[in-house]
Amino acid sequence: MRKRRPVILSLLSLAGLLAGLLSCAPLPQRTPGKLSVVATIFPPYDFAREIAGDLADVSMLLPPAAEAHAYEPSPQDIAQISACDVFLYVGGDSDAWVENVLKAVDPARTRVVTLMDCVAPLEEETVEGMQAEAEASYGPEYDEHVWTAPQNAVLIAAKIADALCAADPNHAASYRQRTAAYQAQLKKLDADFRAVIADGKRDTLVFGDRFPFRYFAEAYGLRYYAAFPGCSTETEPSVRTVIFLIEKIRAEAIPAVFHAELSNERMADTIAKDTGAQVLLLYACHNISKADFAAGESYLSLMRKNLTALETALG
């Protein structure tokens, strides 16, 4: 995030910090004959386990239910990155710490995939009624939630497969086969979203929350109104913002107001109480709850729940 960026960069740029972290943290145990794949957050973790299957040990640094935008690596996390075969991260301001960690990683040993390099990045935008941040900017702020558009997930899966094949060429055929099957499911998901949106009576989403669906909205031609951009540091909206969203729902007879998973639902509940709109959850998949993680929920399963929510909101 923009407010955290200078702090993180200054801390991680201290001379000898990384070397000290690596020396005090034990290296993780590896399963003989398997690749070690480390992902920072849930989407690349889930993509990698779909593509690798039983051929790799895939781990996720961000614990389930943790706030992704507040994550900072522990010494154990950095040791895990330094020892893995494939490292997957998003890129962008929230991952500014990664740039310094990778300076201590041997590129001949660890393949790195940056999700934002797999697609055409979009700048965050402040739409009508959205509460803008008052902090100073460090240049263009790109939306980091690239996986929310299934078409982007297809491209990301291909890059992850390339990295796995390079790290483990003996099983390249298996990775390619699993990738093709997974991409077919993602393309079917994309087609189903297009069908639901085409059949809808409206094309507008209202979010009483941050809006981490910039790529999703762009992919499907959806209009949206929200309290904050997807990576906003703000959590409490102004009265003006809440009133704007309430009036928009009333003016366009919008039947639902959304919130994201693991977020504070108070604003969506307030808007719903004043408008009669239904409160619905739209999964951004940035991270998932402990219960969903334990139940084996995946990017595909959560995005298909989004299909049902969109049918209600756009119908």
Disulfide bonds with the S-S distance in Angstrom:
none
